[in-house]
Amino acid sequence: MSEQSHYQYNVSMSCSGCSNSVSKVLKRLEPAVSKVDISLEDQTVDVFTSLPYETILEKIKKTGKTVNSGKKL
Amino acid sequence: MSEQSHYQYNVSMSCSGCSNSVSKVLKRLEPAVSKVDISLEDQTVDVFTSLPYETILEKIKKTGKTVNSGKKL
């Protein structure tokens, strides 16, 4: 099994439709993405994955949402 | 100048954040996409483009929004 990383991205999401879209796109990457936690209140997207940080970032950007920042936890 | 087509897609969008995301992603395709009209009320995305129907469809799907139908007008 490949090593898992935990990344957190700050993403502008204004409704549950927005956050569901981000979730849906990231879950298409299963099993390379093992878990996605989204908080609309905190405007955060937590991703547990074996994929690189940049790969996930690009995928989120393709949803059309603005990614304000991101980090490895 | 290449021939322009007008496609209309029915897309589930629940807020202006949702529709802005779709708009933003499609406008990245300029100048191959010349115009994007989105109606949140009608749940429609109208695209004027020289690109194929499927190319635009795939781009919208990557936003994580559900595309219910689409047609060439």
N, CA and C atoms of all chains as a GROMACS GRO file, in nm:
protein
  438
    1MET      N    1   0.084  -0.120   0.000
    1MET     CA    2   0.000   0.000   0.000
    1MET      C    3   0.087   0.125   0.000
    2SER      N    4   0.053   0.222  -0.082
    2SER     CA    5   0.134   0.343  -0.093
    2SER      C    6   0.106   0.438   0.024
    3GLU      N    7   0.201   0.522   0.051
    3GLU     CA    8   0.192   0.612   0.165
    3GLU      C    9   0.080   0.716   0.147
    4GLN      N   10   0.010   0.740   0.256
    4GLN     CA   11  -0.100   0.836   0.254
    4GLN      C   12  -0.055   0.971   0.306
    5SER      N   13  -0.099   1.076   0.238
    5SER     CA   14  -0.075   1.211   0.288
    5SER      C   15  -0.209   1.276   0.320
    6HIS      N   16  -0.201   1.377   0.404
    6HIS     CA   17  -0.321   1.454   0.438
    6HIS      C   18  -0.296   1.599   0.396
    7TYR      N   19  -0.376   1.646   0.299
    7TYR     CA   20  -0.364   1.783   0.252
    7TYR      C   21  -0.492   1.858   0.288
    8GLN      N   22  -0.473   1.987   0.315
    8GLN     CA   23  -0.591   2.070   0.342
    8GLN      C   24  -0.587   2.193   0.251
    9TYR      N   25  -0.696   2.216   0.181
    9TYR     CA   26  -0.708   2.329   0.089
    9TYR      C   27  -0.819   2.422   0.137
   10ASN      N   28  -0.793   2.551   0.124
   10ASN     CA   29  -0.896   2.650   0.155
   10ASN      C   30  -0.964   2.688   0.025
   11VAL      N   31  -1.091   2.654   0.016
   11VAL     CA   32  -1.164   2.670  -0.110
   11VAL      C   33  -1.291   2.752  -0.088
   12SER      N   34  -1.315   2.849  -0.176
   12SER     CA   35  -1.437   2.930  -0.166
   12SER      C   36  -1.557   2.848  -0.213
   13MET      N   37  -1.646   2.818  -0.121
   13MET     CA   38  -1.767   2.740  -0.154
   13MET      C   39  -1.884   2.809  -0.087
   14SER      N   40  -1.990   2.840  -0.166
   14SER     CA   41  -2.097   2.919  -0.107
   14SER      C   42  -2.223   2.841  -0.069
   15CYS      N   43  -2.237   2.718  -0.114
   15CYS     CA   44  -2.354   2.639  -0.076
   15CYS      C   45  -2.318   2.492  -0.080
   16SER      N   46  -2.412   2.408  -0.037
   16SER     CA   47  -2.384   2.265  -0.034
   16SER      C   48  -2.369   2.208  -0.175
   17GLY      N   49  -2.427   2.277  -0.274
   17GLY     CA   50  -2.407   2.236  -0.414
   17GLY      C   51  -2.262   2.252  -0.453
   18CYS      N   52  -2.201   2.360  -0.409
   18CYS     CA   53  -2.059   2.386  -0.433
   18CYS      C   54  -1.972   2.278  -0.369
   19SER      N   55  -1.996   2.253  -0.241
   19SER     CA   56  -1.912   2.157  -0.170
   19SER      C   57  -1.934   2.015  -0.221
   20ASN      N   58  -2.057   1.983  -0.258
   20ASN     CA   59  -2.085   1.851  -0.316
   20ASN      C   60  -2.010   1.829  -0.447
   21SER      N   61  -1.998   1.935  -0.526
   21SER     CA   62  -1.927   1.925  -0.653
   21SER      C   63  -1.780   1.891  -0.631
   22VAL      N   64  -1.720   1.959  -0.535
   22VAL     CA   65  -1.579   1.934  -0.504
   22VAL      C   66  -1.562   1.791  -0.454
   23SER      N   67  -1.650   1.752  -0.365
   23SER     CA   68  -1.646   1.616  -0.310
   23SER      C   69  -1.658   1.510  -0.420
   24LYS      N   70  -1.752   1.533  -0.510
   24LYS     CA   71  -1.779   1.437  -0.618
   24LYS      C   72  -1.656   1.419  -0.709
   25VAL      N   73  -1.593   1.531  -0.743
   25VAL     CA   74  -1.477   1.527  -0.832
   25VAL      C   75  -1.361   1.452  -0.766
   26LEU      N   76  -1.340   1.477  -0.637
   26LEU     CA   77  -1.229   1.412  -0.567
   26LEU      C   78  -1.256   1.263  -0.544
   27LYS      N   79  -1.382   1.229  -0.522
   27LYS     CA   80  -1.416   1.088  -0.498
   27LYS      C   81  -1.404   1.003  -0.625
   28ARG      N   82  -1.402   1.071  -0.739
   28ARG     CA   83  -1.376   0.998  -0.864
   28ARG      C   84  -1.234   0.942  -0.867
   29LEU      N   85  -1.148   0.994  -0.780
   29LEU     CA   86  -1.008   0.949  -0.776
   29LEU      C   87  -0.988   0.830  -0.681
   30GLU      N   88  -1.095   0.781  -0.619
   30GLU     CA   89  -1.084   0.662  -0.535
   30GLU      C   90  -1.033   0.546  -0.621
   31PRO      N   91  -0.949   0.455  -0.569
   31PRO     CA   92  -0.903   0.445  -0.431
   31PRO      C   93  -0.777   0.527  -0.400
   32ALA      N   94  -0.724   0.600  -0.500
   32ALA     CA   95  -0.604   0.680  -0.473
   32ALA      C   96  -0.635   0.793  -0.374
   33VAL      N   97  -0.759   0.835  -0.371
   33VAL     CA   98  -0.807   0.925  -0.265
   33VAL      C   99  -0.888   0.838  -0.170
   34SER      N  100  -0.847   0.831  -0.043
   34SER     CA  101  -0.915   0.740   0.049
   34SER      C  102  -1.024   0.808   0.131
   35LYS      N  103  -1.010   0.942   0.149
   35LYS     CA  104  -1.109   1.011   0.230
   35LYS      C  105  -1.113   1.158   0.192
   36VAL      N  106  -1.233   1.215   0.189
   36VAL     CA  107  -1.252   1.357   0.163
   36VAL      C  108  -1.344   1.414   0.271
   37ASP      N  109  -1.296   1.515   0.341
   37ASP     CA  110  -1.378   1.583   0.442
   37ASP      C  111  -1.392   1.728   0.402
   38ILE      N  112  -1.516   1.773   0.383
   38ILE     CA  113  -1.536   1.911   0.343
   38ILE      C  114  -1.618   1.984   0.448
   39SER      N  115  -1.570   2.102   0.486
   39SER     CA  116  -1.647   2.187   0.577
   39SER      C  117  -1.683   2.315   0.504
   40LEU      N  118  -1.812   2.330   0.482
   40LEU     CA  119  -1.863   2.451   0.417
   40LEU      C  120  -1.844   2.570   0.512
   41GLU      N  121  -1.863   2.546   0.639
   41GLU     CA  122  -1.850   2.651   0.740
   41GLU      C  123  -1.705   2.705   0.744
   42ASP      N  124  -1.610   2.612   0.746
   42ASP     CA  125  -1.469   2.653   0.754
   42ASP      C  126  -1.407   2.679   0.618
   43GLN      N  127  -1.481   2.644   0.510
   43GLN     CA  128  -1.429   2.662   0.373
   43GLN      C  129  -1.302   2.579   0.352
   44THR      N  130  -1.303   2.458   0.408
   44THR     CA  131  -1.186   2.371   0.395
   44THR      C  132  -1.221   2.238   0.328
   45VAL      N  133  -1.122   2.187   0.256
   45VAL     CA  134  -1.132   2.056   0.191
   45VAL      C  135  -1.013   1.974   0.238
   46ASP      N  136  -1.038   1.870   0.316
   46ASP     CA  137  -0.932   1.781   0.365
   46ASP      C  138  -0.931   1.655   0.281
   47VAL      N  139  -0.813   1.621   0.232
   47VAL     CA  140  -0.801   1.506   0.142
   47VAL      C  141  -0.693   1.411   0.193
   48PHE      N  142  -0.727   1.284   0.203
   48PHE     CA  143  -0.633   1.180   0.244
   48PHE      C  144  -0.606   1.096   0.120
   49THR      N  145  -0.479   1.096   0.076
   49THR     CA  146  -0.452   1.039  -0.055
   49THR      C  147  -0.308   0.993  -0.072
   50SER      N  148  -0.286   0.906  -0.169
   50SER     CA  149  -0.151   0.866  -0.207
   50SER      C  150  -0.100   0.954  -0.323
   51LEU      N  151  -0.184   1.043  -0.373
   51LEU     CA  152  -0.147   1.128  -0.487
   51LEU      C  153  -0.072   1.253  -0.441
   52PRO      N  154   0.004   1.317  -0.532
   52PRO     CA  155   0.077   1.438  -0.495
   52PRO      C  156  -0.018   1.556  -0.467
   53TYR      N  157   0.032   1.648  -0.389
   53TYR     CA  158  -0.040   1.770  -0.354
   53TYR      C  159  -0.092   1.843  -0.478
   54GLU      N  160  -0.005   1.858  -0.579
   54GLU     CA  161  -0.039   1.934  -0.700
   54GLU      C  162  -0.150   1.868  -0.781
   55THR      N  163  -0.153   1.737  -0.782
   55THR     CA  164  -0.256   1.664  -0.857
   55THR      C  165  -0.394   1.694  -0.802
   56ILE      N  166  -0.403   1.694  -0.669
   56ILE     CA  167  -0.530   1.724  -0.604
   56ILE      C  168  -0.568   1.871  -0.625
   57LEU      N  169  -0.469   1.958  -0.614
   57LEU     CA  170  -0.492   2.101  -0.634
   57LEU      C  171  -0.550   2.129  -0.774
   58GLU      N  172  -0.489   2.068  -0.875
   58GLU     CA  173  -0.536   2.088  -1.013
   58GLU      C  174  -0.679   2.039  -1.030
   59LYS      N  175  -0.708   1.926  -0.968
   59LYS     CA  176  -0.842   1.867  -0.976
   59LYS      C  177  -0.946   1.961  -0.914
   60ILE      N  178  -0.912   2.021  -0.803
   60ILE     CA  179  -1.005   2.115  -0.738
   60ILE      C  180  -1.022   2.239  -0.826
   61LYS      N  181  -0.911   2.286  -0.883
   61LYS     CA  182  -0.919   2.407  -0.967
   61LYS      C  183  -1.009   2.384  -1.088
   62LYS      N  184  -1.011   2.261  -1.139
   62LYS     CA  185  -1.095   2.231  -1.256
   62LYS      C  186  -1.244   2.236  -1.225
   63THR      N  187  -1.280   2.241  -1.096
   63THR     CA  188  -1.421   2.257  -1.062
   63THR      C  189  -1.464   2.402  -1.081
   64GLY      N  190  -1.365   2.493  -1.099
   64GLY     CA  191  -1.398   2.635  -1.114
   64GLY      C  192  -1.403   2.710  -0.982
   65LYS      N  193  -1.379   2.638  -0.872
   65LYS     CA  194  -1.376   2.702  -0.740
   65LYS      C  195  -1.241   2.770  -0.721
   66THR      N  196  -1.240   2.876  -0.643
   66THR     CA  197  -1.116   2.945  -0.612
   66THR      C  198  -1.048   2.878  -0.492
   67VAL      N  199  -0.923   2.837  -0.514
   67VAL     CA  200  -0.844   2.778  -0.406
   67VAL      C  201  -0.755   2.888  -0.350
   68ASN      N  202  -0.781   2.927  -0.225
   68ASN     CA  203  -0.710   3.039  -0.164
   68ASN      C  204  -0.574   2.999  -0.108
   69SER      N  205  -0.565   2.879  -0.056
   69SER     CA  206  -0.437   2.830  -0.004
   69SER      C  207  -0.448   2.680   0.017
   70GLY      N  208  -0.337   2.620   0.055
   70GLY     CA  209  -0.336   2.477   0.080
   70GLY      C  210  -0.210   2.440   0.151
   71LYS      N  211  -0.214   2.327   0.224
   71LYS     CA  212  -0.094   2.282   0.297
   71LYS      C  213  -0.099   2.132   0.322
   72LYS      N  214   0.017   2.080   0.354
   72LYS     CA  215   0.029   1.939   0.392
   72LYS      C  216   0.019   1.934   0.544
   73LEU      N  217  -0.062   1.844   0.596
   73LEU     CA  218  -0.075   1.835   0.743
   73LEU      C  219  -0.003   1.712   0.795
   74MET      N  220  -1.200   3.199  -3.992
   74MET     CA  221  -1.264   3.175  -3.862
   74MET      C  222  -1.344   3.044  -3.867
   75SER      N  223  -1.329   2.964  -3.764
   75SER     CA  224  -1.395   2.834  -3.765
   75SER      C  225  -1.543   2.849  -3.731
   76GLU      N  226  -1.618   2.751  -3.772
   76GLU     CA  227  -1.763   2.758  -3.756
   76GLU      C  228  -1.806   2.753  -3.609
   77GLN      N  229  -1.901   2.835  -3.574
   77GLN     CA  230  -1.952   2.842  -3.437
   77GLN      C  231  -2.077   2.757  -3.422
   78SER      N  232  -2.082   2.684  -3.313
   78SER     CA  233  -2.204   2.611  -3.279
   78SER      C  234  -2.261   2.665  -3.149
   79HIS      N  235  -2.390   2.641  -3.133
   79HIS     CA  236  -2.458   2.681  -3.009
   79HIS      C  237  -2.511   2.555  -2.942
   80TYR      N  238  -2.458   2.527  -2.824
   80TYR     CA  239  -2.502   2.410  -2.748
   80TYR      C  240  -2.570   2.457  -2.620
   81GLN      N  241  -2.670   2.380  -2.578
   81GLN     CA  242  -2.735   2.411  -2.450
   81GLN      C  243  -2.735   2.286  -2.362
   82TYR      N  244  -2.686   2.303  -2.240
   82TYR     CA  245  -2.679   2.193  -2.145
   82TYR      C  246  -2.767   2.224  -2.025
   83ASN      N  247  -2.837   2.124  -1.975
   83ASN     CA  248  -2.914   2.140  -1.852
   83ASN      C  249  -2.829   2.090  -1.736
   84VAL      N  250  -2.794   2.182  -1.649
   84VAL     CA  251  -2.699   2.153  -1.542
   84VAL      C  252  -2.759   2.188  -1.407
   85SER      N  253  -2.745   2.098  -1.310
   85SER     CA  254  -2.795   2.126  -1.175
   85SER      C  255  -2.702   2.224  -1.105
   86MET      N  256  -2.753   2.344  -1.080
   86MET     CA  257  -2.674   2.447  -1.011
   86MET      C  258  -2.764   2.507  -0.904
   87SER      N  259  -2.714   2.511  -0.779
   87SER     CA  260  -2.802   2.556  -0.671
   87SER      C  261  -2.778   2.698  -0.623
   88CYS      N  262  -2.668   2.761  -0.660
   88CYS     CA  263  -2.646   2.900  -0.617
   88CYS      C  264  -2.558   2.970  -0.720
   89SER      N  265  -2.537   3.100  -0.700
   89SER     CA  266  -2.454   3.173  -0.796
   89SER      C  267  -2.307   3.128  -0.789
   90GLY      N  268  -2.268   3.070  -0.677
   90GLY     CA  269  -2.132   3.014  -0.668
   90GLY      C  270  -2.117   2.898  -0.764
   91CYS      N  271  -2.221   2.817  -0.772
   91CYS     CA  272  -2.223   2.702  -0.864
   91CYS      C  273  -2.216   2.750  -1.009
   92SER      N  274  -2.301   2.845  -1.045
   92SER     CA  275  -2.305   2.891  -1.185
   92SER      C  276  -2.177   2.967  -1.221
   93ASN      N  277  -2.123   3.042  -1.126
   93ASN     CA  278  -1.996   3.111  -1.153
   93ASN      C  279  -1.882   3.013  -1.181
   94SER      N  280  -1.882   2.902  -1.110
   94SER     CA  281  -1.779   2.801  -1.132
   94SER      C  282  -1.785   2.746  -1.273
   95VAL      N  283  -1.906   2.716  -1.318
   95VAL     CA  284  -1.923   2.661  -1.453
   95VAL      C  285  -1.879   2.765  -1.557
   96SER      N  286  -1.921   2.889  -1.535
   96SER     CA  287  -1.884   2.998  -1.625
   96SER      C  288  -1.732   3.014  -1.634
   97LYS      N  289  -1.669   3.013  -1.520
   97LYS     CA  290  -1.524   3.033  -1.511
   97LYS      C  291  -1.448   2.925  -1.589
   98VAL      N  292  -1.490   2.802  -1.571
   98VAL     CA  293  -1.423   2.689  -1.637
   98VAL      C  294  -1.438   2.699  -1.789
   99LEU      N  295  -1.557   2.738  -1.833
   99LEU     CA  296  -1.580   2.747  -1.978
   99LEU      C  297  -1.507   2.866  -2.039
  100LYS      N  298  -1.499   2.974  -1.964
  100LYS     CA  299  -1.431   3.094  -2.016
  100LYS      C  300  -1.280   3.076  -2.027
  101ARG      N  301  -1.228   2.975  -1.959
  101ARG     CA  302  -1.086   2.941  -1.975
  101ARG      C  303  -1.059   2.890  -2.117
  102LEU      N  304  -1.164   2.851  -2.186
  102LEU     CA  305  -1.150   2.798  -2.322
  102LEU      C  306  -1.154   2.906  -2.429
  103GLU      N  307  -1.169   3.031  -2.390
  103GLU     CA  308  -1.164   3.142  -2.487
  103GLU      C  309  -1.028   3.141  -2.556
  104PRO      N  310  -1.022   3.173  -2.684
  104PRO     CA  311  -1.129   3.221  -2.772
  104PRO      C  312  -1.209   3.110  -2.842
  105ALA      N  313  -1.176   2.983  -2.813
  105ALA     CA  314  -1.251   2.875  -2.879
  105ALA      C  315  -1.397   2.873  -2.831
  106VAL      N  316  -1.417   2.924  -2.710
  106VAL     CA  317  -1.553   2.950  -2.662
  106VAL      C  318  -1.573   3.100  -2.672
  107SER      N  319  -1.672   3.142  -2.748
  107SER     CA  320  -1.689   3.286  -2.769
  107SER      C  321  -1.790   3.350  -2.674
  108LYS      N  322  -1.883   3.269  -2.625
  108LYS     CA  323  -1.985   3.325  -2.536
  108LYS      C  324  -2.043   3.216  -2.446
  109VAL      N  325  -2.068   3.253  -2.321
  109VAL     CA  326  -2.130   3.161  -2.225
  109VAL      C  327  -2.246   3.235  -2.158
  110ASP      N  328  -2.364   3.180  -2.167
  110ASP     CA  329  -2.481   3.238  -2.100
  110ASP      C  330  -2.535   3.134  -2.001
  111ILE      N  331  -2.541   3.171  -1.875
  111ILE     CA  332  -2.590   3.077  -1.776
  111ILE      C  333  -2.713   3.133  -1.707
  112SER      N  334  -2.816   3.050  -1.698
  112SER     CA  335  -2.936   3.088  -1.623
  112SER      C  336  -2.952   2.994  -1.505
  113LEU      N  337  -2.936   3.051  -1.388
  113LEU     CA  338  -2.953   2.973  -1.265
  113LEU      C  339  -3.100   2.935  -1.251
  114GLU      N  340  -3.186   3.027  -1.288
  114GLU     CA  341  -3.331   3.003  -1.278
  114GLU      C  342  -3.375   2.887  -1.368
  115ASP      N  343  -3.325   2.887  -1.491
  115ASP     CA  344  -3.365   2.782  -1.587
  115ASP      C  345  -3.275   2.659  -1.579
  116GLN      N  346  -3.165   2.670  -1.504
  116GLN     CA  347  -3.067   2.561  -1.492
  116GLN      C  348  -3.008   2.526  -1.629
  117THR      N  349  -2.980   2.629  -1.706
  117THR     CA  350  -2.924   2.607  -1.839
  117THR      C  351  -2.790   2.676  -1.857
  118VAL      N  352  -2.707   2.614  -1.940
  118VAL     CA  353  -2.577   2.669  -1.977
  118VAL      C  354  -2.572   2.672  -2.130
  119ASP      N  355  -2.569   2.793  -2.186
  119ASP     CA  356  -2.562   2.809  -2.331
  119ASP      C  357  -2.419   2.844  -2.371
  120VAL      N  358  -2.366   2.770  -2.465
  120VAL     CA  359  -2.226   2.789  -2.505
  120VAL      C  360  -2.216   2.808  -2.655
  121PHE      N  361  -2.148   2.912  -2.695
  121PHE     CA  362  -2.122   2.941  -2.836
  121PHE      C  363  -1.974   2.914  -2.860
  122THR      N  364  -1.944   2.817  -2.944
  122THR     CA  365  -1.806   2.769  -2.953
  122THR      C  366  -1.775   2.702  -3.087
  123SER      N  367  -1.646   2.696  -3.116
  123SER     CA  368  -1.599   2.621  -3.233
  123SER      C  369  -1.560   2.478  -3.193
  124LEU      N  370  -1.569   2.449  -3.063
  124LEU     CA  371  -1.531   2.316  -3.012
  124LEU      C  372  -1.647   2.217  -3.024
  125PRO      N  373  -1.615   2.087  -3.022
  125PRO     CA  374  -1.721   1.986  -3.031
  125PRO      C  375  -1.808   1.981  -2.904
  126TYR      N  376  -1.930   1.935  -2.924
  126TYR     CA  377  -2.027   1.918  -2.815
  126TYR      C  378  -1.968   1.841  -2.697
  127GLU      N  379  -1.901   1.730  -2.727
  127GLU     CA  380  -1.847   1.643  -2.623
  127GLU      C  381  -1.737   1.709  -2.540
  128THR      N  382  -1.658   1.793  -2.604
  128THR     CA  383  -1.549   1.861  -2.534
  128THR      C  384  -1.605   1.953  -2.426
  129ILE      N  385  -1.709   2.026  -2.462
  129ILE     CA  386  -1.773   2.116  -2.366
  129ILE      C  387  -1.842   2.036  -2.255
  130LEU      N  388  -1.907   1.929  -2.294
  130LEU     CA  389  -1.976   1.842  -2.197
  130LEU      C  390  -1.878   1.788  -2.092
  131GLU      N  391  -1.764   1.739  -2.139
  131GLU     CA  392  -1.664   1.685  -2.046
  131GLU      C  393  -1.613   1.793  -1.952
  132LYS      N  394  -1.594   1.912  -2.005
  132LYS     CA  395  -1.545   2.024  -1.924
  132LYS      C  396  -1.645   2.058  -1.813
  133ILE      N  397  -1.772   2.059  -1.848
  133ILE     CA  398  -1.875   2.088  -1.746
  133ILE      C  399  -1.878   1.976  -1.642
  134LYS      N  400  -1.866   1.851  -1.688
  134LYS     CA  401  -1.870   1.739  -1.593
  134LYS      C  402  -1.755   1.745  -1.493
  135LYS      N  403  -1.642   1.798  -1.537
  135LYS     CA  404  -1.526   1.808  -1.447
  135LYS      C  405  -1.546   1.909  -1.335
  136THR      N  406  -1.649   1.993  -1.346
  136THR     CA  407  -1.679   2.084  -1.236
  136THR      C  408  -1.748   2.009  -1.122
  137GLY      N  409  -1.792   1.886  -1.149
  137GLY     CA  410  -1.862   1.808  -1.047
  137GLY      C  411  -2.012   1.832  -1.047
  138LYS      N  412  -2.057   1.919  -1.139
  138LYS     CA  413  -2.201   1.943  -1.152
  138LYS      C  414  -2.265   1.830  -1.232
  139THR      N  415  -2.391   1.804  -1.204
  139THR     CA  416  -2.463   1.701  -1.278
  139THR      C  417  -2.522   1.761  -1.405
  140VAL      N  418  -2.487   1.701  -1.519
  140VAL     CA  419  -2.543   1.745  -1.646
  140VAL      C  420  -2.659   1.652  -1.680
  141ASN      N  421  -2.781   1.708  -1.681
  141ASN     CA  422  -2.900   1.626  -1.699
  141ASN      C  423  -2.929   1.597  -1.846
  142SER      N  424  -2.897   1.693  -1.932
  142SER     CA  425  -2.916   1.673  -2.075
  142SER      C  426  -2.843   1.783  -2.149
  143GLY      N  427  -2.844   1.771  -2.281
  143GLY     CA  428  -2.779   1.872  -2.363
  143GLY      C  429  -2.823   1.856  -2.508
  144LYS      N  430  -2.810   1.965  -2.584
  144LYS     CA  431  -2.850   1.958  -2.724
  144LYS      C  432  -2.780   2.067  -2.804
  145LYS      N  433  -2.778   2.046  -2.936
  145LYS     CA  434  -2.727   2.147  -3.028
  145LYS      C  435  -2.846   2.231  -3.072
  146LEU      N  436  -2.830   2.360  -3.070
  146LEU     CA  437  -2.943   2.448  -3.109
  146LEU      C  438  -2.917   2.506  -3.247
   0.00000   0.00000   0.00000
